[in-house]
Amino acid sequence: MKKMSVVVAINLLALTVLTYAGRPWFGFQEGLSKAQKEHKHVVIDFYTDWCHWCKVMDQKTFSDPEVEKFLFEHFVPIRINAEDASEKMTFQGKPFTARELTRAFQVTGYPSIAFLTETSEILGVVPGYIEKDKFLNLLKYVQSECYKTNVSFDVFLKGGCKPVKQPAGKSTK
């Protein structure tokens, strides 16, 4: 009987770890408040419970140790179940349910990742599954605020926030 209790306890612990690997994400209001206080950008994961690619993104992107470390050190991550009609939240002075907020962000597929400034300005929404390396680069791009200098993500990947120098005699137009 004692052996069975130990086995059950180990299985429950393993199930808990597998069900939730990683740090807890923030709720919407708490996350926006924290971002403003800590002067951090916000990442919002719009997901649904039935979405296959949302689960893949959880398993392969968000749970990657390097991604998780960078995300939680430099951003305030928020998760929103896009189909939740019961949770009430306020964004830019207007009340929303999670469903309404999802529409306000013009999300049409899942997962979708929104990036916001510390003052809740929407920088953009990226639809679909994002592989861990690309997601980490997106985080670094937003965190470095390259968007403020009109450096595109593609240019950032080639040389950081400095525009890539063109060979002599080549036009930048």
BAFIKE-985647 format. One record per residue: residue in one letter; x, y, z of N, C-alpha, C in turn. Coordinates in pm, 1 decimal. Each point is the difference from the previous one (the first is absolute). Last residue first. Layout:
<recs>
+------+----------+----------+----------+----------+----------+----------+----------+----------+----------+
: type :     n.c1 :     n.c2 :     n.c3 :    ca.c1 :    ca.c2 :    ca.c3 :     c.c1 :     c.c2 :     c.c3 :
+------+----------+----------+----------+----------+----------+----------+----------+----------+----------+
:    A :        X :        Y :        Z :        X :        Y :        Z :        X :        Y :        Z :
...
+------+----------+----------+----------+----------+----------+----------+----------+----------+----------+
</recs>
This chain:
<recs>
+------+----------+----------+----------+----------+----------+----------+----------+----------+----------+
: type :     n.c1 :     n.c2 :     n.c3 :    ca.c1 :    ca.c2 :    ca.c3 :     c.c1 :     c.c2 :     c.c3 :
+------+----------+----------+----------+----------+----------+----------+----------+----------+----------+
:    K :   1728.0 :   5284.6 :  -5237.3 :   -141.4 :     10.0 :    -39.4 :    -45.5 :   -124.1 :    -70.5 :
:    T :    450.1 :    112.3 :    155.8 :    -81.3 :    -58.9 :    106.1 :   -147.3 :      4.4 :    -36.5 :
:    S :    453.8 :    -36.6 :   -332.5 :   -100.8 :     90.6 :     54.0 :    -79.0 :    -72.8 :    109.0 :
:    K :    523.1 :    -77.0 :   -178.5 :   -134.0 :    -55.9 :      3.8 :    -93.3 :    101.1 :     66.8 :
:    G :    481.2 :     62.5 :    -48.4 :    -65.2 :     11.0 :   -129.0 :   -141.7 :    -57.0 :     -2.0 :
:    A :    319.4 :   -183.6 :    372.4 :     22.9 :    125.9 :    -72.9 :    -69.1 :     -5.3 :   -134.5 :
:    P :   -213.2 :   -305.7 :    375.0 :    128.8 :      6.5 :    -70.7 :      9.4 :    130.6 :    -79.0 :
:    Q :   -303.6 :     -2.9 :    436.2 :     -7.4 :    -46.1 :   -138.0 :    139.6 :      5.4 :    -61.9 :
:    K :   -155.9 :    -61.4 :    533.7 :     66.2 :     84.5 :    -99.7 :    -10.5 :    -64.8 :   -136.8 :
:    V :   -353.7 :    -50.9 :    415.7 :    107.3 :    -71.8 :    -68.3 :     57.3 :     90.6 :   -107.9 :
:    P :   -229.7 :    195.2 :    453.7 :    -31.5 :    -42.7 :   -136.5 :    121.5 :    -66.9 :    -64.2 :
:    K :    -70.2 :    -22.3 :    524.7 :     62.9 :     87.9 :    -98.3 :    -39.9 :    -47.7 :   -138.6 :
:    C :   -122.0 :   -228.1 :    402.2 :    -80.5 :    120.5 :    -21.5 :     61.7 :     96.4 :    -99.6 :
:    G :    135.0 :   -514.3 :    -44.6 :    -42.4 :     72.4 :    118.9 :    -81.0 :    123.5 :    -36.5 :
:    G :    165.6 :   -315.5 :   -334.3 :    102.5 :     82.3 :     63.1 :    -41.7 :     77.1 :    122.9 :
:    K :   -251.2 :   -340.5 :   -273.8 :    127.9 :      7.2 :    -71.4 :    105.7 :     80.0 :     74.5 :
:    L :   -453.2 :    -48.2 :    159.0 :     61.4 :   -132.8 :     -3.2 :    137.0 :      1.2 :    -66.2 :
:    F :   -259.6 :    397.0 :     -0.4 :     48.5 :    -30.7 :    134.2 :     71.7 :   -135.1 :      2.5 :
:    V :   -228.4 :    123.9 :   -388.2 :    127.2 :     72.9 :     10.5 :     63.3 :    -26.7 :    136.2 :
:    D :   -425.5 :   -181.1 :    -68.0 :     97.4 :    -64.6 :    -90.3 :    135.9 :     66.9 :      7.4 :
:    F :   -361.5 :    193.9 :    236.1 :     42.3 :   -124.3 :     63.2 :    105.5 :    -70.1 :    -84.8 :
:    S :    -28.0 :    527.3 :    -59.6 :    -90.6 :   -114.2 :    -13.6 :     57.5 :   -122.4 :     71.7 :
:    V :     64.5 :    530.4 :    110.0 :     77.8 :   -113.3 :    -48.7 :    -94.7 :   -119.4 :     -3.1 :
:    N :    -90.4 :    463.7 :    160.2 :    -47.0 :    -45.2 :   -131.4 :     88.2 :   -108.2 :    -61.4 :
:    T :     20.8 :    192.3 :    450.0 :     93.0 :     58.8 :    -97.8 :    -34.0 :    -43.4 :   -142.4 :
:    K :   -245.9 :   -157.7 :    377.9 :     -0.1 :    146.4 :     15.9 :     90.9 :     69.6 :   -101.4 :
:    Y :    -27.1 :   -479.9 :     45.5 :   -115.5 :     53.4 :    -72.2 :     -6.0 :    152.8 :      8.8 :
:    C :    315.7 :   -261.5 :    247.3 :     41.7 :     32.6 :   -136.6 :   -113.3 :     58.7 :    -81.6 :
:    E :     53.5 :   -159.0 :    487.4 :    -74.2 :    115.9 :    -51.2 :     48.6 :     46.2 :   -136.8 :
:    S :    111.9 :   -388.2 :    301.2 :    104.3 :     97.3 :    -36.4 :    -59.6 :    129.3 :    -56.2 :
:    Q :   -285.0 :   -365.3 :    114.4 :     67.2 :     43.3 :    122.2 :    105.6 :    106.4 :    -30.1 :
:    V :   -224.8 :   -210.6 :   -362.4 :    -89.4 :     89.7 :     74.1 :     70.5 :     56.0 :    122.7 :
:    Y :    241.0 :   -315.5 :   -250.2 :    -30.0 :    116.1 :    -84.5 :    -85.6 :    101.2 :     76.2 :
:    K :     86.1 :   -418.4 :    197.6 :    119.3 :     84.8 :      3.6 :    -20.5 :    127.7 :    -81.4 :
:    L :   -340.9 :   -326.0 :     -9.6 :     11.2 :     57.5 :    134.5 :    118.3 :     96.7 :      8.3 :
:    L :    -48.6 :   -245.5 :   -394.0 :   -104.7 :    101.5 :     10.2 :      4.8 :     68.2 :    135.9 :
:    N :    287.5 :   -364.3 :    -64.5 :     45.1 :    117.1 :    -75.8 :   -104.2 :    112.2 :      1.2 :
:    L :   -118.6 :   -408.0 :    197.0 :    105.3 :     63.3 :     79.5 :     53.8 :    123.4 :    -71.2 :
:    F :   -307.4 :   -261.9 :   -233.8 :    -65.0 :     70.4 :    110.9 :    102.9 :     71.8 :     86.8 :
:    K :    157.2 :   -276.2 :   -346.9 :    -60.9 :    121.6 :    -54.9 :    -65.9 :     81.1 :    111.6 :
:    D :    177.1 :   -415.7 :    120.5 :    107.7 :     90.3 :    -41.6 :    -54.8 :    131.4 :    -54.6 :
:    K :   -312.3 :   -349.5 :    128.5 :     70.9 :     62.1 :    112.5 :    108.4 :     97.9 :    -43.2 :
:    E :   -433.0 :    -75.3 :   -312.4 :    106.3 :    -86.6 :     51.4 :     83.7 :     76.6 :    101.6 :
:    I :   -520.3 :     88.4 :   -114.3 :    131.9 :     59.9 :    -20.9 :    103.6 :    -93.6 :     62.1 :
:    Y :   -557.8 :      2.8 :   -183.7 :    108.0 :    -62.1 :     75.9 :    133.4 :     65.4 :    -35.1 :
:    G :   -440.6 :    300.1 :    -85.5 :     52.7 :   -132.3 :    -28.5 :    111.9 :    -45.4 :     91.3 :
:    P :   -102.3 :    533.5 :    -99.9 :    -87.1 :   -117.9 :      3.9 :     77.0 :   -129.4 :    -25.0 :
:    V :    109.0 :    508.3 :    211.4 :     56.7 :   -101.2 :    -88.7 :    -88.0 :   -124.1 :      9.2 :
:    V :    -33.1 :    562.4 :    105.1 :    -50.5 :   -133.3 :     32.6 :     54.9 :    -96.1 :   -105.0 :
:    G :    144.8 :    527.9 :    215.2 :    -37.3 :    -90.2 :   -107.7 :    -48.2 :   -132.7 :     53.6 :
:    L :     79.3 :    418.2 :    247.9 :    107.2 :      3.6 :   -100.0 :    -33.7 :    -88.5 :   -118.7 :
:    I :   -299.6 :    271.9 :    394.4 :     14.6 :   -123.6 :    -76.0 :    108.2 :     18.8 :   -105.8 :
:    E :    -46.2 :    240.2 :    493.6 :    -15.4 :     27.4 :   -142.6 :     26.1 :   -130.4 :    -75.0 :
:    S :     29.5 :     75.5 :    493.4 :   -110.4 :    -70.9 :    -65.1 :    -27.9 :     43.9 :   -143.7 :
:    T :    371.7 :    119.9 :    309.6 :   -117.8 :     85.6 :     16.0 :   -120.1 :    -52.4 :    -78.1 :
:    E :    426.2 :   -214.3 :    -17.2 :    -30.1 :      5.8 :    142.9 :   -123.8 :     84.8 :     28.5 :
:    T :     13.5 :   -219.1 :   -479.2 :     96.8 :     77.7 :     76.5 :    -40.0 :     -3.4 :    146.6 :
:    L :   -127.1 :   -408.5 :   -335.1 :    -41.7 :    132.3 :     44.4 :    116.3 :     70.0 :     68.2 :
:    F :   -149.7 :   -455.9 :   -340.3 :    106.8 :     71.6 :     69.7 :    -49.6 :    140.2 :     31.5 :
:    A :   -233.8 :   -517.4 :   -119.1 :     -1.2 :    145.9 :     -9.3 :    117.0 :     55.9 :     81.3 :
:    I :   -156.2 :   -492.2 :   -250.8 :     81.3 :     64.5 :    102.2 :     -1.1 :    150.8 :    -24.9 :
:    S :   -306.9 :   -477.8 :   -114.6 :     43.7 :    131.3 :    -47.9 :     70.5 :     67.4 :    116.1 :
:    P :   -155.2 :   -546.2 :   -163.0 :     25.8 :    108.0 :     95.9 :     28.5 :    131.2 :    -72.8 :
:    Y :   -345.4 :   -125.4 :   -195.5 :     71.5 :    -30.6 :    123.6 :    113.5 :    -97.0 :    -26.6 :
:    G :   -334.5 :    411.6 :   -265.6 :     44.5 :   -138.7 :      9.2 :     85.3 :    -18.7 :    123.7 :
:    T :   -191.6 :    422.0 :   -116.0 :    -90.4 :    -84.2 :    -78.1 :     39.2 :   -147.5 :      2.8 :
:    V :     61.2 :    526.8 :    254.3 :     47.6 :   -138.2 :     -4.1 :   -103.0 :    -82.9 :    -74.6 :
:    Q :     18.6 :    491.4 :    126.3 :    -14.6 :    -52.1 :   -135.9 :     61.8 :   -139.3 :    -17.0 :
:    F :    -75.5 :    286.4 :    401.3 :    137.8 :    -16.9 :    -45.6 :      5.8 :    -57.3 :   -142.2 :
:    A :   -418.2 :     51.6 :    207.2 :     58.0 :    134.8 :     -3.6 :    145.2 :     -3.6 :    -47.6 :
:    R :   -229.9 :   -409.1 :     76.2 :    -45.6 :     66.7 :   -123.4 :     61.1 :    138.9 :    -12.9 :
:    T :     89.7 :   -227.8 :    394.7 :     61.4 :    -74.6 :   -110.0 :    -39.7 :     62.6 :   -133.6 :
:    L :   -209.1 :    159.1 :    384.1 :    137.2 :     50.1 :     -9.1 :     74.3 :    -68.4 :   -114.6 :
:    E :   -432.5 :   -151.2 :    102.8 :     -4.4 :    134.3 :    -59.8 :    140.4 :     57.3 :    -17.3 :
:    R :    -42.5 :   -416.0 :    221.0 :    -43.0 :    -11.4 :   -140.5 :      3.9 :    135.6 :    -70.0 :
:    A :     78.1 :    -13.2 :    463.5 :    115.9 :    -52.3 :    -74.3 :    -33.4 :    -13.9 :   -148.5 :
:    T :   -271.2 :    371.1 :    229.6 :     17.0 :   -139.2 :     40.0 :    122.9 :    -46.9 :    -77.9 :
:    F :    -68.2 :    526.8 :    131.9 :     -1.0 :   -109.8 :    -96.6 :    -14.2 :   -132.4 :     72.7 :
:    P :    -10.8 :    599.9 :     56.7 :    -19.4 :   -135.8 :     54.0 :     -9.9 :   -103.6 :   -112.2 :
:    K :    288.9 :    481.3 :      5.7 :   -125.2 :    -62.8 :    -43.5 :    -11.6 :   -140.6 :     58.2 :
:    G :    387.7 :    311.2 :     41.0 :   -118.5 :     65.0 :     55.6 :   -133.3 :    -61.5 :    -37.7 :
:    Q :    430.1 :   -184.1 :   -130.7 :     -6.4 :    136.7 :    -50.8 :   -132.0 :     66.6 :     37.0 :
:    F :    -47.9 :   -461.4 :    140.9 :    114.6 :     32.3 :    -84.1 :    -23.7 :    136.4 :    -62.3 :
:    T :   -197.7 :   -380.9 :    401.8 :     -4.4 :    135.0 :    -55.3 :    127.5 :     23.4 :    -78.7 :
:    M :   -324.8 :   -456.8 :    161.3 :    126.3 :     73.1 :      6.8 :    -18.8 :    136.7 :    -62.1 :
:    K :   -262.9 :   -505.4 :    165.5 :    -13.0 :    141.8 :    -34.4 :    135.0 :     67.8 :     17.4 :
:    E :   -201.3 :   -532.5 :    -84.6 :    100.9 :     86.4 :     61.6 :    -14.5 :    143.2 :    -51.3 :
:    S :   -279.4 :   -353.6 :   -174.6 :    -34.0 :     36.6 :    137.6 :     98.8 :     98.2 :     62.8 :
:    A :      5.1 :   -230.0 :   -440.5 :    -93.1 :    113.0 :     -2.0 :    -31.9 :     48.8 :    141.0 :
:    D :    399.6 :   -292.7 :   -285.9 :    -58.0 :     25.6 :    131.2 :    -88.0 :    124.6 :     -6.0 :
:    E :    288.0 :   -194.3 :   -352.4 :   -142.2 :    -35.2 :     -1.6 :    -70.0 :     26.4 :    132.8 :
:    A :    478.7 :     66.5 :    -88.6 :    -75.6 :     83.5 :    -93.3 :   -149.4 :    -29.1 :     -2.2 :
:    N :    385.6 :    -30.3 :    379.8 :    -80.5 :    -99.6 :    -69.4 :    -99.1 :     77.8 :    -85.8 :
:    I :    484.4 :    175.6 :    177.2 :   -143.6 :     25.6 :     -8.6 :    -65.3 :   -113.5 :    -78.2 :
:    R :    494.7 :    161.3 :    278.4 :    -74.1 :    -98.7 :    -79.2 :   -148.2 :     34.7 :      4.8 :
:    I :    515.1 :    258.0 :     72.9 :   -141.8 :    -10.5 :     35.0 :    -62.8 :   -105.3 :    -90.0 :
:    P :    524.3 :    205.3 :    173.2 :    -81.2 :    -88.0 :    -83.9 :   -141.8 :    -15.5 :     55.4 :
:    V :    416.8 :    369.0 :     15.9 :   -106.8 :    -49.1 :     85.7 :    -90.5 :    -85.0 :    -90.0 :
:    F :    553.2 :     99.2 :    -58.9 :   -138.6 :     27.8 :    -36.9 :    -93.9 :    -37.3 :    113.3 :
:    H :    483.1 :    -73.1 :     10.5 :    -11.1 :    125.9 :    -74.5 :   -142.2 :     41.9 :    -34.8 :
:    E :    132.6 :   -407.8 :    251.5 :     92.3 :    104.3 :     46.5 :    -29.6 :    135.3 :    -62.9 :
:    F :   -243.6 :   -397.1 :   -124.5 :    -35.0 :     42.2 :    135.1 :     95.3 :    105.8 :     56.7 :
:    L :     78.7 :   -179.6 :   -441.3 :   -136.7 :     51.8 :      7.2 :    -31.0 :     54.8 :    138.1 :
:    F :    409.0 :   -226.9 :    -71.9 :      0.1 :    132.8 :    -61.9 :   -137.8 :     65.3 :     12.8 :
:    K :     40.8 :   -444.8 :    157.4 :     85.6 :     90.1 :     78.5 :     -4.9 :    142.1 :    -56.6 :
:    E :   -223.1 :   -341.9 :   -240.8 :    -67.2 :     29.5 :    126.3 :     80.1 :    100.4 :     83.6 :
:    V :    194.8 :   -162.2 :   -398.3 :   -115.0 :     86.6 :    -28.1 :    -65.9 :     42.7 :    129.9 :
:    E :    342.7 :   -314.5 :     34.7 :     55.2 :    129.5 :    -41.9 :   -112.2 :    100.1 :    -28.6 :
:    P :   -120.0 :   -451.9 :    114.3 :     63.0 :     73.6 :    111.3 :     53.6 :    138.5 :    -38.5 :
:    D :   -430.1 :   -240.2 :   -224.8 :    144.2 :     -3.5 :    -24.9 :     68.7 :     84.3 :    107.9 :
:    S :   -479.5 :    -37.7 :    -49.3 :     67.1 :    -79.6 :    102.8 :    150.1 :    -15.9 :    -24.5 :
:    F :   -295.0 :    241.3 :   -304.8 :     -4.8 :     63.7 :    131.7 :     75.8 :    -77.8 :    106.4 :
:    T :    -12.0 :   -194.7 :   -441.6 :     52.1 :    137.3 :     -1.3 :      5.4 :     57.4 :    141.5 :
:    K :   -162.7 :   -450.2 :    -95.5 :    126.5 :     15.0 :    -71.8 :     59.9 :    140.2 :      5.7 :
:    Q :   -422.0 :   -138.8 :    225.1 :     97.5 :   -107.3 :     19.8 :    136.6 :     30.1 :    -60.5 :
:    D :   -371.7 :    305.3 :    -52.3 :     29.1 :    -17.2 :    143.3 :    115.1 :    -97.7 :     20.3 :
:    M :   -163.6 :     47.5 :   -433.8 :     77.8 :    118.1 :     38.0 :     35.2 :     -4.6 :    149.2 :
:    V :   -282.4 :   -332.1 :   -167.5 :    135.2 :    -20.2 :    -52.4 :     87.9 :    118.5 :     39.9 :
:    K :   -451.6 :     33.2 :    103.7 :     64.2 :   -100.3 :     85.9 :    143.7 :    -27.5 :    -45.0 :
:    C :   -262.9 :    279.7 :   -264.6 :     22.0 :     67.2 :    129.2 :     74.0 :    -94.1 :     95.4 :
:    W :   -147.2 :   -164.9 :   -413.4 :    125.4 :     75.5 :    -11.0 :     29.4 :     82.2 :    124.6 :
:    H :   -413.1 :   -251.2 :    -25.7 :    116.5 :    -88.8 :     -5.6 :    130.8 :     79.5 :      0.6 :
:    C :   -487.8 :    149.9 :    203.7 :     98.1 :     31.7 :   -104.1 :    124.1 :    -89.6 :      8.6 :
:    W :   -404.1 :     43.1 :    299.1 :     -6.8 :   -102.0 :   -104.2 :    110.7 :     12.3 :   -104.6 :
:    D :    -65.3 :    314.0 :    370.1 :     25.6 :   -132.8 :     56.6 :      6.8 :   -108.2 :   -106.7 :
:    T :    146.7 :    506.8 :   -109.1 :   -124.7 :    -68.6 :     33.5 :     36.5 :   -139.0 :     51.8 :
:    Y :    264.0 :    523.0 :    -39.3 :     -7.4 :   -143.0 :    -26.0 :   -143.0 :    -49.4 :     19.1 :
:    F :    370.3 :    447.5 :     -7.7 :   -140.9 :    -27.9 :    -21.7 :     -9.7 :   -146.6 :    -42.9 :
:    D :    387.5 :    294.7 :    263.0 :    -26.5 :   -122.7 :    -73.5 :   -151.0 :    -19.1 :     -6.1 :
:    I :    348.1 :    440.7 :     82.2 :   -129.4 :    -63.6 :     27.4 :    -15.3 :   -120.4 :    -91.4 :
:    V :    403.7 :    346.8 :    214.9 :    -29.5 :   -102.2 :    -99.9 :   -132.5 :    -62.7 :     41.3 :
:    V :    278.0 :    494.4 :    118.2 :    -97.1 :   -105.5 :     29.9 :     -8.4 :    -95.2 :   -119.1 :
:    H :    400.1 :    362.3 :    223.6 :    -95.6 :    -28.6 :   -105.8 :    -89.5 :   -117.1 :     43.4 :
:    K :    225.6 :    321.3 :    372.8 :     25.8 :   -114.2 :    -87.6 :   -106.3 :     -7.5 :   -108.8 :
:    H :     83.0 :    276.6 :    437.0 :     47.6 :     53.6 :   -128.8 :     42.6 :   -113.6 :    -94.3 :
:    E :   -213.3 :    -16.6 :    452.3 :    135.8 :    -51.3 :    -22.0 :     61.0 :     46.4 :   -131.9 :
:    K :   -448.1 :    130.3 :    134.9 :     84.1 :     21.2 :    118.9 :    145.4 :    -37.6 :    -25.7 :
:    Q :   -321.7 :    -85.7 :   -339.2 :     18.2 :    143.7 :     17.7 :     92.7 :     29.6 :    118.2 :
:    A :   -118.8 :   -446.9 :    -80.5 :     82.0 :     50.9 :   -110.6 :     27.8 :    149.0 :     16.7 :
:    K :   -300.1 :   -211.4 :    300.3 :    139.4 :    -39.4 :     26.1 :     93.0 :     56.2 :   -107.9 :
:    S :   -462.9 :     56.9 :    -61.5 :     45.9 :     80.6 :    113.6 :    147.4 :    -27.4 :     29.9 :
:    L :   -211.9 :   -264.6 :   -324.7 :     17.0 :    137.4 :    -49.5 :     52.3 :     91.7 :    109.6 :
:    G :   -101.2 :   -448.0 :    122.4 :    114.5 :      9.0 :    -90.0 :     24.3 :    141.1 :    -51.0 :
:    E :   -384.1 :    -96.1 :    262.7 :    121.0 :    -10.8 :     82.0 :    124.7 :     18.1 :    -87.0 :
:    Q :   -413.7 :    -23.4 :   -220.8 :     13.0 :    125.4 :     77.0 :    127.8 :      1.5 :     82.9 :
:    F :    -86.1 :   -404.4 :   -253.8 :      8.3 :    120.5 :    -82.3 :     24.6 :    126.4 :     82.9 :
:    G :    185.2 :   -461.2 :    190.1 :   -130.9 :     38.5 :    -50.4 :     13.0 :    136.7 :    -66.3 :
:    F :    435.6 :   -321.1 :     21.5 :    -83.7 :     93.1 :     73.5 :   -137.5 :     12.1 :    -62.8 :
:    W :    347.6 :   -441.4 :     20.2 :    -19.8 :    123.3 :    -74.5 :    -97.0 :     87.3 :     80.1 :
:    P :    342.5 :   -396.2 :    194.3 :   -137.7 :     44.1 :    -26.9 :     -2.5 :    133.7 :    -74.7 :
:    R :    401.6 :   -364.3 :    -61.8 :    -45.7 :     99.8 :     96.0 :   -143.0 :     42.1 :    -33.3 :
:    G :    191.2 :   -497.4 :   -131.6 :     30.4 :    140.8 :    -20.7 :    -59.0 :     88.1 :    107.1 :
:    A :   -210.7 :   -459.5 :   -152.3 :    144.8 :     19.0 :      2.7 :     24.4 :    147.4 :    -24.9 :
:    Y :   -428.9 :   -324.0 :    114.6 :     43.3 :    138.8 :      3.4 :    150.6 :      7.4 :     15.1 :
:    T :   -203.2 :   -414.0 :    -83.7 :   -113.5 :     84.4 :    -31.3 :     40.2 :    146.3 :      2.0 :
:    L :    317.0 :   -325.9 :    127.9 :    -26.2 :     -5.4 :   -143.8 :   -115.2 :     92.0 :    -39.4 :
:    V :    105.8 :    -40.2 :    459.2 :    112.8 :     61.1 :    -70.2 :    -24.6 :      2.3 :   -150.1 :
:    T :   -317.3 :   -222.1 :    267.7 :     -1.5 :    143.5 :     28.2 :    111.2 :     70.6 :    -75.7 :
:    L :    -10.4 :   -466.9 :    -17.9 :   -111.3 :     56.5 :    -76.3 :     -7.5 :    150.9 :     20.3 :
:    A :    310.9 :   -238.6 :    257.0 :     41.5 :      1.9 :   -140.9 :   -108.5 :     62.3 :    -86.3 :
:    L :   -102.9 :    -70.3 :    451.5 :    101.8 :    103.7 :    -12.8 :     45.4 :     13.0 :   -145.3 :
:    L :   -292.7 :   -347.6 :    101.1 :    -68.8 :    128.9 :     11.4 :     97.8 :    116.4 :    -14.9 :
:    N :    178.7 :   -436.6 :      9.3 :    -77.4 :     22.7 :   -122.9 :    -73.2 :    132.8 :      3.2 :
:    I :    223.7 :   -134.7 :    389.5 :     98.3 :     30.7 :   -106.0 :    -72.6 :     29.8 :   -130.8 :
:    A :   -265.0 :   -146.5 :    358.5 :     53.7 :    133.2 :     27.1 :     98.8 :     43.4 :   -107.8 :
:    V :   -168.3 :   -440.2 :    -16.1 :   -106.1 :     96.4 :    -31.6 :     51.9 :    142.6 :     21.1 :
:    V :    286.9 :   -345.2 :    129.2 :    -14.6 :      1.0 :   -146.0 :   -104.9 :    102.8 :    -41.7 :
:    V :     50.6 :    -75.7 :    458.9 :    118.3 :     68.3 :    -52.5 :     -9.2 :     11.8 :   -152.2 :
:    S :   -331.4 :   -248.7 :    216.2 :    -13.5 :    142.2 :     33.9 :    116.1 :     81.2 :    -55.0 :
:    M :     14.1 :   -470.2 :    -40.0 :    -98.3 :     55.9 :    -90.4 :    -19.1 :    149.4 :     26.7 :
:    K :    278.7 :   -244.4 :    287.9 :     62.0 :     12.7 :   -131.8 :    -96.2 :     66.5 :    -97.9 :
:    K :   -162.2 :   -112.3 :    426.7 :     89.2 :    114.0 :      8.3 :     66.3 :     27.6 :   -135.6 :
:    M :   -270.0 :   -381.3 :     47.6 :    -82.2 :    118.7 :      0.0 :     87.5 :    126.3 :      0.0 :
+------+----------+----------+----------+----------+----------+----------+----------+----------+----------+
</recs>
